């Protein structure tokens, strides 16, 4: 397949600018919503707005107007815990001919909404601050296109299902669509009080208010109302949603500092990871990102769990259990399934159900399987949960078999990938856009492709499995796995190292020719410790050179490479999770100050972006004085592994690890950047105990004070 024919493969189309560069996002479980700052859903721009449920857009239009005009936007935000959207709105001047009969700002509308269990609850509090009574015509335009998320992304379909007849009652509308999969999807819109007029296109209200009088108007949008729980009203649902969120976060480790910018970043990051997790049917499994990837992704879930491990190990347990339960057991080339392979993604929409896209349960990822083993070992290190590891061992063993049998088909010692199905992904590493793996001259690499970071993951996975084997009493297996890891490391150094580039080759192509491209992938080889110490030093300093480091973070590709484009998805952009892994790798070779440089770059970026939320990625343009990072137009925001990046970045600086079986909290040569002179870590849980710590930067060193301790926990500073 030539380059031109694959360019559009699952491409997120951008035929116009986003309708709002500061979208407001809510999520609960399999439901999410993208509004503009007014709280509206408009079929404008890229058309990404809407209320989505299980991979389908159930509401594609929701526009509020007063006197047939859009109100003034005064302010808009999503609260720090991500539960509630609020906007302050006011009327524009209302004229009768040349006379203004209602001055702007006479009517205030406080618009609030949240999601819970398949329902969007909205409340409008409308106040008349004028001196005279006023009659307010208020209209809510509604529409539902029932588009599959891949249609919203730009995929063209030859045929669609059919809209069924709308059912209209005095206070509600039921919009229905029967898909080609024979599933009827329904959107139920109900208001209290009832409107004066209702039709398939909207609801019209006539609101009469005396001076200083207010009224409440509530609108409930239910997705698949027959299958989901009935609406319980705005107030009761709010109480239930708040209780659920509080229960989910009560055992989290808390992090704060003397730097308020850092605190705002951490608070939003914690809230984003929680939002991507709470309500999901896959317990304690964070979905990848809104809007394009709000579902289970194997690689994303594993990396988010690794980033969050010391803050919330429950996520790692949830990810491990679900991925074990969905591990492939048979061959199915169309969905890239092979015995032992770990899931890439899982979709619930109409197009997935019909096989128009292969993602109902899809296994086209080369790295999730070794990363699964790596996470299992890391989880045990932090928790000492031997019972779970014992339960997972058959899945770990099957994953090891996949690595040797299906991952390394040609027996050269390296794990490669090539697409087997007709509709699957061409590139199957984390940089999965079609043009992300290339040679120095810009030509695309031919499959099967062996990525440098994947060899590192396999190396780390075999060493992890060796440690688990020792834990389970199998010393013979332990020795064999350690020997296999050592052999892989030796082969890797010989085949991938490019001395003149001071880094590892991006990949080996199908002819075993090295892709001599300097890319961030090599930084992952530090994280997995496959890199020799002298090579690690060279790679680390290469990645913070002017060619890579933008001032915000490390680019995915060096600026001198043939396909470098700072506006691209993978060939020169800056990804927070990628940088967190790189910083974690630097720390393993004692380069904590370089990790701190990356941390501070992202701290500055978080201060410059809306809501202090790091997006999936941003453009790799050099930092300019007085400006924030350049946003990537179709980035997910929030994105779980971007939100969790701050915790791995901080862990790298602190040299923090936890030995759950020994109940040790270990700080190995801790470092705090100058911008964070004091740091508090409270409710840090180790086994069945907890501790509160204060860390202070003092003439370059870090002093650690134990403020409180419950249980037999020992804090060790190296």
JODAZI-V390397 format. One record per pair of residues at least 12 apart in sequence whose ideal C-beta (glycine too) atoms are under 6 Angstrom apart, sorted by the first residue. I is the first residue (numbers start at 1). GAP is how many residues later the second one is. Records with the same first field share a line. If there is no record, write none. Layout:
I=GAP + GAP
//
This chain:
6=420 + 428
9=425
12=141 + 622
13=141
14=619 + 620
16=29
17=28
18=27 + 28
19=23 + 25 + 26
20=16 + 17
22=15 + 588
24=54 + 61
25=265
26=59 + 89
27=248 + 263
28=87 + 88 + 251
29=250 + 251
30=24
31=22 + 84 + 87
32=20 + 258 + 262
33=18
34=14 + 15 + 257
37=36 + 39
38=35 + 49
39=48 + 72
40=23
41=20 + 21
42=21
43=17 + 18
48=243
51=69
53=170
54=294
55=94 + 292 + 293 + 294
56=90 + 92 + 129 + 293
57=90
58=129 + 165
59=85 + 128 + 162
60=83 + 84 + 85
61=80 + 81 + 82
62=80
63=78
64=76
65=74
66=25 + 72
67=27 + 70
69=23
71=18 + 19 + 20
72=18 + 20
74=14 + 16
75=13
80=187
81=190
82=189 + 193
83=31 + 162
84=28 + 30
85=28
86=26
87=24
89=20
90=15 + 18
91=15 + 16
92=12
106=23 + 24
108=19
109=15 + 17
110=15
111=13
116=121 + 125
117=112
118=105 + 110
119=103 + 112
120=101
121=99 + 113 + 116
122=97
123=95 + 111
124=93
125=91
126=89
127=87
128=81 + 83 + 85
131=80
133=77
134=75
135=73
136=71
138=67 + 69
139=63 + 65
140=62 + 63
141=61
142=47 + 60
144=31 + 43
146=31 + 39
148=201 + 202 + 203
149=200
150=201 + 207
161=16 + 17 + 18 + 19
162=16
163=14
164=12 + 14
166=34
168=30
170=24
171=19 + 20 + 23
172=18
173=16
174=14
175=12
179=171
180=174
181=169 + 172 + 173
186=38
188=34 + 37
189=32
190=30
191=12 + 28
192=26
218=16
248=26 + 30
249=25
252=60
253=58 + 430 + 431
254=428 + 429
255=426
256=424
257=419 + 422
258=419 + 420
259=416 + 417
261=346
262=341 + 414
264=348
265=341 + 347 + 381
268=343 + 344 + 345
269=374 + 377
272=366 + 371
273=13 + 367 + 370 + 371
276=364
282=14 + 40
283=35
284=30 + 31 + 34
285=16 + 33 + 34 + 37
286=18 + 354
288=12 + 352
289=327 + 347 + 350
290=346
292=344
293=343
295=51 + 52
296=50
297=48
298=25 + 44 + 45 + 46 + 67 + 70
299=66 + 68 + 69
300=341
301=18
302=17 + 69 + 73
303=274 + 338
304=336 + 337 + 340
305=14 + 70
306=69
307=337 + 340 + 341
308=336 + 339
309=69 + 73
310=348
311=336
313=69 + 70
316=59 + 63
320=56
323=19 + 20 + 49
324=68 + 71
326=17
327=68
328=13 + 35
333=87 + 88
334=87
335=23 + 27 + 28
336=27 + 28 + 84 + 85 + 88
337=26
338=68
340=58 + 59 + 61 + 62
341=22 + 28 + 61
342=26 + 27 + 30
344=18 + 19 + 20 + 21
345=14 + 17
346=15
347=12 + 13
358=63 + 65 + 66
364=60 + 61 + 64
365=63
366=51 + 62 + 63 + 88
367=62 + 87 + 90
369=30 + 33
370=87 + 88 + 91
371=86
372=27
373=23 + 26 + 88 + 91 + 92
374=86 + 87 + 90
376=16 + 20
377=87 + 90 + 91
382=276 + 278
383=277
384=276 + 277 + 303
400=65
403=55
413=75 + 78
414=36 + 41
415=39 + 43
416=32 + 33 + 34
417=32
418=29 + 30
429=22
431=139
433=136 + 137
436=134
437=12 + 70
438=125
439=76
440=76 + 77
442=120 + 121
445=62 + 64 + 70
446=63 + 64
447=63
448=62
449=58
450=57 + 58
451=56
452=44 + 52 + 69 + 70
453=68 + 71
455=37
456=68 + 69 + 72 + 74
457=71
459=26 + 29 + 30 + 69 + 71
460=68
462=19 + 22 + 23
463=22
465=16
466=12 + 15 + 16
489=41
492=38
498=18
501=17
502=36 + 40
503=15 + 19 + 36 + 39
504=18 + 21
506=13 + 15
517=44
518=40
519=38
520=34 + 36 + 58
522=17
523=20 + 59 + 62
524=57
526=59
527=54 + 57 + 58
529=59
536=53
540=46 + 51 + 54
544=50
547=12 + 13
550=24 + 70 + 72 + 73
551=72
552=22 + 49 + 53 + 71 + 77
553=21 + 26 + 48 + 49
554=25 + 28
555=17 + 19 + 65
556=14 + 17
557=14 + 15
566=53 + 54 + 55
567=52
572=48
573=44 + 46 + 47
574=44 + 46
575=42
576=38 + 66 + 69
577=64 + 65 + 68
579=19
580=65 + 68 + 69
583=12 + 15 + 66 + 69
584=64 + 68
587=65
592=61 + 79
595=57 + 58
596=57 + 75 + 77
599=50 + 54
600=73 + 75
605=24
608=20
613=24 + 25
614=28
615=20 + 22
616=19 + 20 + 23 + 26
617=15 + 18
618=13 + 14
619=13
653=18
654=13 + 16
655=12 + 13 + 14 + 15
658=28
660=27
663=23 + 24 + 49 + 50
664=50 + 52
665=50
666=50
667=50
668=50
670=32
672=25 + 30
677=20
678=18
679=16
680=14
681=12
686=27
688=23
689=21 + 22 + 24
690=20
691=18 + 22
692=15 + 16
694=13
704=13
//
